[in-house]
Amino acid sequence: MTVETDEMRLQFLKDFGVTDATFTDVSSGSSSTITALLRNEYLEVEVEGEVGVESSAPFIACRSSDVPNIQQGDTIQVSGTTYTVVEVMPDNEGMLDLRMRG
């Protein structure tokens, strides 16, 4: 059961994120302004099954209601940089975590 409301999720993103990110649905060509939280996370990437190498990747958190049809290949522009969606990971409680490529 979800504890927070969609308005509470929006307030969280406004407090810690960017309020003028631009989401573009590439398949339809439509764009909208959303509030999103951009962060860089460190990941371990395996190189040919051998030793892992540390890397970083941008992730964006946003409300599911702001991007209902998001899919791989769509873009989000944050602070002048355009990121492409690589993976969509819903939390099934109203938020999405998006792994991006810059």
MOPEDA-V699094 format. One record per pair of residues at least 24 apart in sequence whose ideal C-beta (glycine too) atoms are under 7 Angstrom apart, sorted by the first residue. I is the first residue (numbers start at 1). J is the second residue. D is the distance in whole Angstrom. If there is no record, write none. Layout:
i,j,d
I,J,D
I,J,D
This chain:
i,j,d
2,93,5
2,94,6
6,63,6
6,65,6
6,94,6
9,63,5
9,94,6
9,95,6
10,35,6
10,63,6
13,37,6
13,62,7
13,63,7
18,78,5
18,79,6
21,76,6
21,77,6
21,78,5
22,76,7
22,77,4
23,66,7
23,67,5
23,76,5
24,74,6
24,75,5
25,69,6
25,74,6
26,73,5
26,74,5
26,75,7
34,62,6
34,66,4
34,67,7
36,60,5
36,61,7
36,62,4
36,76,6
36,78,6
37,61,4
38,78,5
57,99,6
58,83,6
58,100,4
58,102,5
59,97,6
59,98,6
59,99,6
59,100,6
60,98,5
60,100,6
61,95,6
61,97,6
62,96,6
62,98,7
63,94,6
63,95,6
64,90,6
64,94,5
64,95,6
64,96,5
65,94,7
67,96,7
70,96,7
